[in-house]
Amino acid sequence: MTSSPTPKTSPLQGIDPDDAALISRYLDSLWIERGLSENTLAAYRRDLEQTAQWLNSTRKRFLSAEHRDLQACLAERFAKGQSARSAARWLSALKGFFKYLVLTGEITADPAAELEHPRQGRQLPKSLTGTQVEALLSSPDVERPTGFRDRAMLELLYATGLRVSELVSLELSAVNLRQGVVRVIGKGGKERLVPMGEVAVDWIQRFIDTVRPELLRGPSGVLFPSTRGRAMTRQTFWHAIKKYAVASGVPGDISPHTLRHAFATHLVDNGADLRAVQMMLGHSDLSTTQIYTHVAQQRLKSLVKEHHPRG
């Protein structure tokens, strides 16, 4: 048997010697147990050393790394333009490495166990331009009670990025207009507070004061009642958005989720922190939110191609 290939490369600068030793021990075990090629081992070493370098820069080491640290590292790699394929390889290396540390007794809990692999070739979500959003929001006839209600719902949807199920089930008590926030019960019963913005607050305030009483048929806590005085169904609001999209000339297959995507995309386009967007959307894992960095990058590429003389 030939000697292990792992000593052939020197660790990157800025890596704790103990972390470098752990990486070498892990790669030696891979070489012995699985017979991986030198190219594969070199790629794993590069990924693990770059991770160690990142962790060390935050005053962390592999043995003290937490799930949130690895999430933040993955987010930064995506922000720098890492492809889904490279991220998948990085996650494979990291998951195998931390499993090894658990098996060898170096750590008791695996911080990489819950990290999600990025979907390769994932289709980017459909979004809208600012002009298209304005056209869609202006489409309801606000002289009619149901049109005013729908305008208030669209304004809130775009201002907060709520899921349609969260929107139609909102209770009046969940809205704090003085503080400008809405309390949302999302997937898994998780609660979050989402800021609304002044425009949405104004529309909801006027809706509650003047229009909502006209739609009620008795005591009800629902914020946006249907014409029967009850909570609207998801399907009813979905059909309403379809109607307004046609009336406003917004092309494509528009749904309530399209405004959720527009909310997130426009925030990221304008420099919003990805973790803040994650919290507002109610995503349990940052990797789900990271798709919007790709949406922003695609939009920038399209702008360059369309407007730059050498695009």
Sequence and secondary structure as in RCSB ss.txt:
>XXXX:A:sequence
MTSSPTPKTSPLQGIDPDDAALISRYLDSLWIERGLSENTLAAYRRDLEQTAQWLNSTRKRFLSAEHRDLQACLA
ERFAKGQSARSAARWLSALKGFFKYLVLTGEITADPAAELEHPRQGRQLPKSLTGTQVEALLSSPDVERPTGFRD
RAMLELLYATGLRVSELVSLELSAVNLRQGVVRVIGKGGKERLVPMGEVAVDWIQRFIDTVRPELLRGPSGVLFP
STRGRAMTRQTFWHAIKKYAVASGVPGDISPHTLRHAFATHLVDNGADLRAVQMMLGHSDLSTTQIYTHVAQQRL
KSLVKEHHPRG
>XXXX:A:secstr
    SGGGS   TT  HHHHHHHHHHHHHHHHHH   HHHHHHHHHHHHHHHHHHHHTT  GGG  HHHHHHHHH
HHHHTT  HHHHHHHHHHHHHHHHHHHHTTS SS TTTT     TT        HHHHHHHHT S TTSHHHHHH
HHHHHHHHHH   HHHHHT BGGGEETTTTEEEEE GGG EEEEE  HHHHHHHHHIIIIIHHHH SS   BSSB
 TTSSB  HHHHHHHHHHHHHHHT  S   HHHHHHHHHHHHHHTT  HHHHHHHHT SSHHHHTHHHHHHHHHH
HHHHHHHSTT 
